[in-house]
Amino acid sequence: MTFLDRDHSILAFNERVLDWARRVDVPLLERLRYLSIVSSNLDEFFEVRMAPQVSARKTNEQRGLCTVDTYLGISEKVHQLVSEQYRIYNDQLMPLLEKKGIRVVAHADRSPAQRRWVKDYFVRNVQPLLMPVGLDPAHPFPQVANKSLNFIVRLSGKDAFGRENEIAIVKVPRILPRYVRLPVAKGSRQQHFVSISSLIRSHLADLFPGRQVTEFSQFRVTRHSDLAVDEEEVKNLRTALRKGLQQRHYGEALRLEVSAGCSEHLANFLLSQFALPSEALYRVAGPVNLVRLNQLIDQVDMPSLRFERYSAGWPVQLTPGQSFFERLQQGDVLIHQPYESFDAVLAFLREAVEDPDVLAIKQTIYRTGAKSELMELLREAVRRGKEVTAVVELKARFDEEANISYAERLESVGAQVVYGVVGLKTHAKMLLITRREDGQLKRYAHLSTGNYNPGTARLYTDLSYLTADEALTADLDQVFLHLASQNRLPRLNKVLMAPFHLHKAMIERLDAAGAAASKGKDVRVVLKMNALTDEALCRALAQASQAGARVEVIVRGACILPAQVPQLTDNIRVRSVIGRLLEHSRVFYFKVGEVEELWLSSADWMNRNMLRRIELAWPVTDPVLRLRIIDECLDCYLADNRDAWLLQADGAYTPALKLASAGRAKLAEPVSAQSVLMARYGGKS
């Protein structure tokens, strides 16, 4: 079967995110933030995925997965997406913000008093940090860091030595704020700002006394930033990664952004310096880095232009103040984040740290965020004499440096730190606590579909699972032992683990579903995940659907499985829900006749997750919890007609609301799954 293109699917996902910047029902500053999110996503897309495509363009590659044509096709889509971003920025969002008294004031629009203030700010706070570099044989083109803001300047006249070196480069230090608030008249409700690029642009001439600035442009280059370390060849992975991090900011150039008015002369000069094809040039009508709009958004004091604050409540299955160990002896506990607070997970660990009967704590660490309370709790556990084992994933993309630091800090107090298995990322999220009770050892565990990160736990939908189930906790103990010792993994009781069992087990379930459907049984498969790009799993889904199984996939991002294609995937429906929160939970549901299976997992259905990572999936057998997960994570999202998009047979996504209005005389009330769940748990929607 022919699959959808993964890169184009990623770009289509960003088009769906960008739609939130258009939506009039979204608060204005939040619309601006979605614009920024798309830029951040595109940065990562280039940093991680575009190097082979750019290489194919440079070498005129005509065959293989990456060719000149694939590069040109992706470039065309990205250019369209970026053009739409800046159209929304200039024609919709900035005019609407100005009507609210929020304005980024350009040099030409500044009052004499504002110009004096900006001049003073430049002289005091900016100019001392700038070091213009005039290019000549002794001053070659400087190293330009990934995603940094820079200016290229063309000068007339001669330098101090009588030479006509006309090109100069000005680097803008990252330490400088990208938006500075301007003073306004006392009592005024206006909120005026100046961007750092506009501020420097207004005073470029001050950096070149005796010369005339004839042309200039801001520019920004995006570089390949995916670290590649041959783990089989290095003796110390931590040391090798640290060396690699030093070079990350100066990888291969992949994209060049310049001002819309940048001259052909300067644009071509930059393209030649970075050895980029013409398609890699992006002329933008505004700031070259929309990601930094977050600095503007955070400074604006106008709560009415933001989402109403939502405060997650304490998990409904837990009683504040009750011992987690006592509660888990009564049965498993489910926490649906961020509708319910992640603080309960930290409280579980805190109780374990403070409990003198707890002897050992084992935990995987993938992404925990800056200034992690979790790390401090683990360090405190060591100080209290507990055995602490941390499996730290050093290769968590863009978190490598933080995780190296955490590993060193844990080791410094005596924790046992291991880095998992050579060649595999440890992506499983698990915490195992061993406690002495009545002269015996009892295990308690936390498993999650998401990271141990309090920051993202307020924005990402995930499921935390607390359990004292003997078979399940025994499995986790074996997994930790395997990761530390690298001994052969014994047969597990309940857990499915990648790369050993998970991929095969999911295919077997899909094959069984298809076989049952072909015999006339009622078969339903519902899957929720972030990405679906594994070809073997996609084939198994297609075959099950051809046999009569009803397949519904809720996939937030990339999906290569075509849906609703006649005689191929007629019975498959794929939907993507893009909302205020980032959908992150992974839920796999199989119903064959009257038999139901429901699995939670850390893994998406991607080849890397199934075959190149340590991932876990675990069954939910408690009937009450299973019904709750089906209701809140599957059925609720299948009923969403406000934030959902449906994949069509041609590979395009169409808003569910648009399909509903086209198919019915009377449109049903728009329903947002996230809003329903926020209201259900008592927060403000």
C-alpha positions, 0 to 999 in steps of 0.5 A: 500500500502507498503511505502518506509522506511523513514530512508532509504530514508533520507540516500538515499538523503545523497547519492545524496548529496555525489554525488556532492563530486564526480562530476568533474564539481564542483569546488574542494573546493565545492566538499570538502564542500559537503563531509562536508555537508553529515557528518553534515546531518548524525550527525543530523540523529543520534541525532534525529532519531536513539535513538529508533533504538539503544534501539531496538538493546540493548533490542533485540526487534523483533516487532514494527517499530524499531527492531533489523533488522531495526537497522542492516539495517540502520547501514549497509547503514550508514557504506557503506555511511561513507566508501564511504565518506572517500574513496572520501576524501582519494583517490580523493579530497585530492590528487587533492588538493595536486596537487593544492598546498593545503596540510594537512601535516601529522606528518611523512611528515613534514620537520624539520622546520615544526616539530619545528613550530608545536612543538612550536604552541603546547606548546604555544597554545594547551598544556595549554588547555589540561587536561589528565585524568588518569582513576582509581576508583577516576577518573572515565571515564569523561563525553564526550560531544556530537560530541566533539573531544577526545583521548583515550590513553593506557600507560605502566609503573606506575603513580606517585603513583606506580599504573598501571592505563593504560587508559587516556582520553584527551578532545580537547576543542572546542575553539581550531581551527581544522585546523592551517595554516603552514608557507611556504617559502616566495614567495611560492604558497603552502598552508599547514595546520595541523589538530588539531588531528594530532598536538595533536597526535604528542605530546601525549607523552608530556602529560604523562612524565615518561610514554610510550604511547603504543596505542591511538586513536581519538574518537567522540561520537554522542548523542541523542539531540532532546529535549523532554519537556512535555509542558502540565506539565511545567509552564514556557516553556522557563525555562524548555527548558533552563534546557533541553539545559544544558543536550543536550550535554550529552544525550544517546550515539548512535554512536562511531567514532574512527581512523581506526587503533584503537585497538580492546582493546581500541575500546571495552573499549569505546563501553562498556563505552558508552553502545553501540553495536558493529555496532555503532562503525565506524572506519574512515580513516581520521578526525573523524569529517569531518564537521570541514573541513569547517574551512580548506575550509574557510582558503584556498585562491584560488577563482578558486576552489570555485563556482563563486560568485553569487550576487542576484539582486533586485527583478524584481517587485520592484523599488529601493527607491519606497515605499513598501506600494505604490507598494503593492497598485498596486498588489502583489509582488513575490520574488524568493530567492536567485535569487532575494535578501532577502534584499528586505524583510528586506527593507520592515520591515525597512520601516515599522519601520521608517514610523510614520504611521505604528502602529503595527508589528506582526511577527513569528520567527522560525530561524533568524540566529545569530546577526539578523538584523530583531531582531534589527529592531523589537527592534527599532520599539518598541523604536519608540512606535509601538506595536510589537508582536513576536510569537517566536518558542522556540522549533525550533530544534537546535535553541532553545537557540538563540530563547530564547535569542531573546525572552528575548531581545525583552521582555526587550524593551517592545515587546509582546512575545508569544510562540504559542500554547502548543503542536504545533510548530509555523512553519508558516512564516508571517509578518503583518504590520498595517498602518494608511492611510486616517483615516483608518487602512490598513494591509500589509503582507509578507508570505514565504516558508522559514525562516527570515534568511539572511544567509540561504536566500542566499543558500536556494530557497524560495518564498517570497510573499508581499501583501495588499490583504484585505482578505488575510491580515485579515486572518493573523490578525486572525491567530496572534490573535489565537496564542496570545489569543488561542481563537477559530479560525474563518472561514478564507477567503483564508488561509489554516492553519495546524493543522485545515484545511491544511491536510484535504484540500489537501486530498480533492483536491487530491480526487477531482482530482481523481474523475475528472480524472475517468470521463475523464478530463485532470488532472495534479498535480505537487507538490514541497516540501522538504519531503513527508512522510505523509501516508494519503497524499501518499494514496490520491496521489496513488488513484488519479493517479490510477484514471488517474491523472498525478502526478509529485512530486519534493521532495528534501529529504525523500519520502516514496511514491513509484513511477512508480509501475505497477497498483499502482503508474504508473502515479506518477513521483518523482524527487529530485533535488540536486544542488548548492542551497538547494531546500526549496520552497513548491508549490502545483499545481492542474489543473482539466480541465481548472481550476487551483489552485496554493498554496504556503506554509510553510509546507512539506507533513509530518505528523508533519507539517500537524498535530503538527505544525502551518503552512500556505498555501495561494493561488496565484490568480494573473495569471501573478504571477501564471504563473511565479511560474509554470515556475520557480518552477515547469516546470523548475525543471521538465526539469532539466536533470543535477541535478535531480534524478528520483525515480524508482519502486524499490525505488532507485534513478537514475540520470536523465542524465543517464536515458536520455543517455540510452533512446536516441541515441543523448543526449540532452544538460544537463540542470540545473534548478538552473543554468538557473534561476541564468542566468535569473536573471543576476547573475553568474552561 
